[in-house]
Amino acid sequence: MTVQQEAESATEGHDPLEVWIDQDLCTGDGICAQYAPEVFELDIDGLAYVKSDDDELLQSPGATTRVPLTLLSDVVDSAKECPGDCIHVRRVSDRVEVYGPEAE
């Protein structure tokens, strides 16, 4: 199954997904910003953060942003390729992680 098919399957008939970054584990490689620059950005501290819908950098610890369905496969790829294992993608309703280091 491709990443896109896997991502669509995870959201089919389910709640929207949100993503957050654990900056304590971020290595600053910027892979996430390369995959999904609409969702992730490196700040001047060298760490990655998520961005709001209006492109604002969310720097509060544990800040989340919704994952647009059109960018879901890019966000999933970011979580899978992140060397710091710091990207967490979870369902909004029950906050269960579906992609990332704590996903089952």
Secondary structure, DSSP 8 states (H G I E B T S, - for coil): --HHHHHHHHHTTS--EEEEE-TTT-----HHHHH-TTTEEE-TTS-EEEE-TTS-EE-STT--EE--GGGHHHHHHHHHH-TT--EEEEETTT--EEESTT--
